[in-house]
Amino acid sequence: MEKELQYFGKVLENPDRPVVAILGGAKVSGKIKVMNNLLKKVDKLIIGGGMMFTFLKAQGYEIGTSLVEDDRLEIAKSVLKQAEEMGVKLYLPVDCVVADKIEAPTVTKMVNVREIPKNLKGLDIGPESLKLFAQALADAKMIIWNGPMGVFEVEAFSKGTVELAHKIAQSKAVSIIGGGDTVSAIDLAGV
């Protein structure tokens, strides 16, 4: 991440605006330094993947059995507050795909993030989130993406990541993709 951040720093010294950063993946803890630095340089920040549930819980939402870093809730609240104070528009998913388990789920459904059942876990962003994120990307001149939007390695939970990859590829913005999982997701999407 630090190597990527150094590269991003060079690219972001005087970028065309607006700059949109997309952060996903499993954990907030692995991207705190990146988030704090990006908030100073971007106009919009999109948060998805497993880390979104730490942010949603920090806002008081029920997240069921979704991945969460309870020891990072205060950090998530701080990022939300900093973004507001700095005028950075922060986007969180509004819907998600939930299931009872990752491998061979017996229950899979789409729900609003405010209505995640206590016995299910969020595993991908939903179509309304994808629309919201696409709107955030519509006027972007630069897009920075690090981390998938869901458990893309499992087909049932890959749609959000794959469709976001297509949206970014169709954009006229300069896009910078970092992180091994994100590169794997782009390969899966064929873009």
N, C-alpha and C positions, 0 to 999 in steps of 0.2 A: 504494500500500500504506500509506503513512504517513497519508493521509486516512482510510482505512478503520480503521487502528489507533487514530486519535484517536476515531473514532465508537465503536469497540469499547470503548475505555477508558471512555467515558461510560456505556455500557450495562452494563459489567462492574463498576461501582463497588460495587454491592450486589445481585448477581443471585440469583435462585432457583437452588438447586443440586439435582442436579449440572449442571455446565456441561461440554459436550462441544465440542471444536474439531476440525474436519476440515480438514486441509491436503493439497492435491494440487497438480497442475500439474507442470511440467517440472523446475524447478530448486530446489535447496535454497538456493542463494545469494540468490535473490529473496525468500526468506521467513525468513531467519535472525533478523532483528530481530523479526518477528512471532512466531516460535516462542519466542524467549527471553522476550518479554513475556507471551505466552499461558500459558506454563508457570507463571507466578505467579498466574494467574487462573482456570485451568480444573481440572477434576477428571479429565478424560480427554482424550487427544489421539490422533486417528486420522491416520495418514500414508499417503497413497496417491499415485497418479500417478507420473510419471517420477521424482520425488524419492525414492520408496520404494527404488529400486535403489541409491542412494547409502547409505541406511541399511542395507539388506541386505548390501551389500559391506562396510560398516563392521563388521558382525557376522561377517564371514568367509565369506559365502555366494558361490557362483559365480552371476554374473548374466548370463552369455552376452554378447551384444552390446547389451544394454540401455543406455539413457541412464544415465550416471553422471558425477558431478563428483568426480574423484579428488582434487582440491585441497580438497574439503569433507568428506573422510572423517573427519578429526579433529573437525570441528564436529559431524558426525552422532553420533560417539561421545560427545561432550560433551553433546549434547541427550538422548541415551539415559540417560546417567549422571545428569544434572540431574533428569530426570523421575522416576527411581527415588528420588533423594534427597529430592525434594519431595513424594513420594507421589502423583504424577500417573500414572495408568494409561495407558501408551502402547501403541497398537495398530498393528501393521504387517500388511500382507496375508500370508496363509498360502498362497495360490495365485494364479496369474495366467495370462492368455492370452498365449501366445508365438507369434511368427511369424517368418518369414525376412525380411520387409520390410513396411512400412506399407501402401504402395499395391499393390494386386493381389497379395496374398501367395499363395504356392503351398503353404506349410506353415503351418497354424494348429492349435494344440492347447492344452489346459489342463494345467498342471503345478503341482506343489507348488513353493513358492519356493526350497526346498532342492534342487530338481532341474531348474533351468533349463539346457537344453543350451547348450554353448559357442557354437554357431553360430546361436542364435535370440535374439530380443529380446522382453522383456516389454512389452506394450502396453495391458493392462487388468487390473483385478483380477478374480479368479475368484469363483465362487458361494460357496465356503467363506469367503472373505474378506468377502463381502457379508453372510453370516450372522453372522460375528463382529462386524462393524461394527454390524449391526442390534441385536445383543445389547447392545453398548456404548451405543446410543442409546435403548434401551428405557425407562430411567428418567430420561432427560434432561429437565431443565426449561428449558434453553437450549441451542441448537445454533448454532455459528458455522461456516460452511462457506466456504472459499476454495480453489478449484482442483479441476479434474476428476480422476477416478480413472484415466483412461486417455486414449487418443487418440480421444476421443468423436466427432470430426469424421468418422471413418471408421466406417461401420456395424458392421464386424466387431469393433471395439474400443470400442463405445459402451455396451454392456450394463451394465457396472459403474457407470458414472456415472449413466446413466438410472435404473437400479433404486435407487441410493442416493438420488437426487432424490425418487423416489416414497416411499421409507422416511421421509425427512425431512418430506415433505408430509403423510404420514399421522400423524406424531407430534403429540402434544399440546403439545410444547415450543414455546417462542418460537424461531423460527429467523431467523438473520441471514445473508444470503448476500452475499458480496463478490467482486468481480473479474469482468471482462468475460467470460472463458471460462466461469465458473461460471453467470453469467446466461444465456449462450448454451446451456449444458447444460440448464438449467431449462426454457428455451423448447423445446428439442428433446424433453425429457421430457413437456412439456405440463402442468406443474404450477406 
